[in-house]
């Protein structure tokens, strides 16, 4: 399932997970034809999925929401995958078109939701590349719904018990650039860092603030800085989501 090497291009290791064998193989075949993708695993059960995430370098995992007709299981798997491999960006593949599922996927730690009802191979490949770059992939119309749901369900830590800021100056720089909509590569260029270092900063930031993904990080920044009202926050989040 490996594709031909691309010249001067970063290769992306992709995992495909779907309990439907035919759907899994078709999707793996489509992605495997891309010059910058390597499909390193095609999983049809939870055991092989988690084993692959733990033992293989996975950059992006595409996971079907309809896993054995049980969406709760798929959301739980997203959480377990993120715990096992925080550097793996998970995209949930959804058959229907439900904003509520987008919220639940983001809470579980997904970096994107791709609706199969709007399927285009070019769009799916674009989704994989964007989440690998550190972007968020959801429909623009779901932004406000997502913002409201997260704001109602979460209170974030800002300072420690002594009133000292939880984030270093450099970590605050990273947060500021995430809010501005920059991906990891662009942040690395802005701060003269490697992409690996930027990822490490994000892991430390998530751990300190008690959050799990970039959507919640943007919400943390805008809520606690008190610089943006709801409309301005939605615009900022929109800028961090790939334009359709």
C-alpha positions in Angstrom: 0.0 0.0 0.0 3.0 2.3 -0.3 3.1 5.0 -2.9 6.0 6.2 -5.0 8.4 8.6 -3.2 7.7 12.3 -3.7 10.5 14.7 -4.5 11.3 17.3 -1.9 8.0 16.7 0.0 7.3 15.6 3.5 5.8 12.1 3.5 2.7 11.6 5.7 2.1 8.2 7.4 -1.7 7.5 7.2 -3.7 4.9 9.1 -7.2 3.9 7.9 -9.7 2.3 10.3 -13.1 1.0 9.3 -15.0 -2.1 10.4 -16.2 -2.5 6.8 -13.4 -4.3 5.0 -14.3 -3.1 1.5 -14.6 0.5 2.6 -11.3 0.3 4.5 -9.5 -1.1 1.4 -11.0 1.3 -1.0 -10.0 4.3 1.1 -6.5 2.9 1.7 -6.1 2.4 -2.1 -7.2 5.9 -2.9 -4.8 7.5 -0.4 -2.0 5.1 -1.3 -2.0 6.6 -4.8 -1.0 10.0 -3.5 2.7 10.7 -3.9 3.1 12.2 -0.4 1.1 9.6 1.5 2.2 6.3 2.9 -0.7 4.1 4.1 1.0 2.2 6.9 -2.0 0.4 8.4 -5.5 -0.6 7.4 -7.4 -1.7 10.5 -10.8 -3.4 10.8 -10.8 -4.1 14.6 -10.0 -2.1 17.8 -7.1 -4.4 18.8 -5.2 -3.9 15.6 -6.0 -0.2 15.5 -4.5 0.5 19.0 -1.6 -1.8 18.4 -0.7 0.1 15.2 -1.0 3.5 16.9 1.3 2.4 19.7 3.9 0.6 17.6 3.9 2.6 14.3 4.6 6.2 13.5 1.2 7.5 12.5 0.9 11.1 11.4 -2.8 11.1 10.5 -5.5 8.4 11.3 -8.8 8.3 9.5 -11.3 6.5 11.7 -14.9 5.6 10.8 -17.6 7.0 13.1 -19.9 4.1 12.3 -17.7 1.5 14.0 -19.8 -1.6 14.3 -22.9 0.6 14.4 -21.7 2.1 17.7 -20.5 5.7 17.6 -19.7 5.7 21.3 -17.1 3.0 20.6 -15.5 5.1 17.9 -15.3 8.2 20.1 -13.8 6.2 22.9 -11.3 4.8 20.4 -10.3 8.4 19.4 -9.6 9.1 23.1 -7.5 6.0 23.5 -5.6 6.7 20.3 -4.8 10.2 21.5 -3.6 8.9 24.9 -1.5 6.2 23.2 0.0 8.5 20.6 -0.5 12.3 21.2 1.3 13.2 18.0 -1.2 11.3 15.9 -3.9 13.6 14.3 -7.2 11.8 14.2 -9.9 12.6 11.7 -13.4 11.1 12.2 -15.2 9.9 9.1 -18.9 10.5 9.4 -21.6 9.1 7.2 -24.3 11.6 8.1 -24.2 15.4 8.7 -24.7 16.0 12.5 -23.2 19.1 14.2 -23.5 17.4 17.6 -21.1 14.6 16.5 -18.6 17.3 15.5 -18.6 18.6 19.1 -18.3 15.1 20.6 -15.4 14.3 18.2 -13.5 17.4 19.2 -14.1 16.7 22.9 -12.6 13.2 22.3 -9.5 14.8 20.8 -10.1 14.6 17.1 -8.4 17.2 14.9 -11.1 17.0 12.2 -14.4 15.6 11.0 -14.8 14.6 7.4 -18.4 14.0 6.1 -18.6 11.2 3.6 -21.8 12.6 2.3 -19.7 15.4 0.7 -17.0 13.0 -0.4 -14.5 14.1 -3.0 -11.1 12.4 -3.1 -9.3 15.8 -3.5 -11.1 17.2 -0.4 -10.2 14.1 1.7 -6.5 14.4 0.6 -6.6 18.1 1.4 -8.1 17.3 4.8 -5.2 14.8 5.6 -2.6 17.4 4.6 -4.1 20.2 6.6 -4.5 18.3 9.9 -1.0 17.1 9.5 0.1 20.7 9.2 -1.7 21.4 12.5 -4.9 22.8 11.1 -8.5 21.9 12.2 -10.9 20.4 9.7 -14.6 21.0 10.3 -17.4 22.7 8.4 -17.4 26.5 8.8 -21.1 26.4 9.7 -20.4 24.3 12.8 -17.9 26.8 14.3 -20.4 28.7 16.5 -22.2 25.5 17.6 -18.8 24.1 18.6 -17.7 27.3 20.4 -20.9 27.5 22.5 -20.8 23.8 23.4 -17.1 23.9 24.6 -17.6 27.2 26.4 -20.5 25.8 28.4 -18.7 22.6 29.4 -15.2 23.7 30.3 -13.4 26.0 32.7 -9.7 26.3 32.1 -6.8 26.8 34.5 -4.9 30.0 34.0 -2.5 30.3 37.0 -1.1 27.9 39.6 -1.9 27.9 43.3 0.5 30.8 43.8 -1.0 32.9 41.1 1.9 32.4 38.6 1.1 32.0 34.9 1.1 28.4 33.9 2.7 29.2 30.5 6.2 30.4 29.7 6.7 33.4 27.4 7.6 31.0 24.5 4.5 28.9 25.2 2.4 32.0 25.1 3.9 32.9 21.7 2.9 29.5 20.4 -0.7 30.0 21.7 -0.9 33.4 20.1 0.1 32.0 16.7 -2.3 29.1 17.0 -5.1 31.6 17.7 -4.1 33.5 14.6 -4.6 30.4 12.5 -1.1 29.3 11.8 -0.2 25.6 11.4 2.8 24.0 13.0 5.1 24.6 10.0 4.2 28.3 10.0 4.7 28.6 13.7 8.1 27.0 13.4 9.1 29.5 10.7 7.8 32.5 12.8 9.6 31.5 15.9 12.7 30.0 14.2 12.0 26.5 15.7 11.7 23.0 14.2 8.3 21.6 13.7 9.2 18.9 16.2 9.9 21.5 18.9 6.6 23.2 18.1 4.8 19.9 18.6 6.5 19.4 21.9 5.5 22.9 23.1 1.9 22.1 22.2 2.0 18.9 24.2 3.3 20.7 27.2 0.7 23.5 26.8 -2.1 21.0 26.5 -0.9 19.2 29.7 -0.5 22.4 31.7 -4.0 23.7 30.8 -5.8 20.4 31.0 -7.0 20.5 27.4 -6.6 18.0 24.5 -6.7 19.8 21.2 -6.3 23.0 19.3 -9.9 24.0 19.3 -9.9 24.0 23.1 -6.6 25.9 23.1 -8.1 28.7 21.0 -11.1 28.7 23.4 -8.7 28.9 26.4 -6.8 31.8 24.9 -9.7 33.9 23.9 -11.7 33.2 27.0 -9.0 34.1 29.4 -7.4 37.0 27.5 -10.9 38.5 27.4 -10.0 40.2 24.1 -12.7 38.8 21.9 -16.4 38.6 22.1 -18.3 35.6 20.7 -18.4 36.8 17.2 -14.7 37.8 17.1 -13.8 34.4 18.6 -15.7 32.6 15.9 -13.8 34.6 13.3 -10.5 33.6 14.9 -11.4 30.0 15.0 -12.6 30.2 11.4 -9.2 31.4 10.4 -7.6 28.3 12.0 -9.9 26.0 10.0 -9.0 25.3 6.4 -11.2 27.4 4.1 -13.6 25.5 2.0 
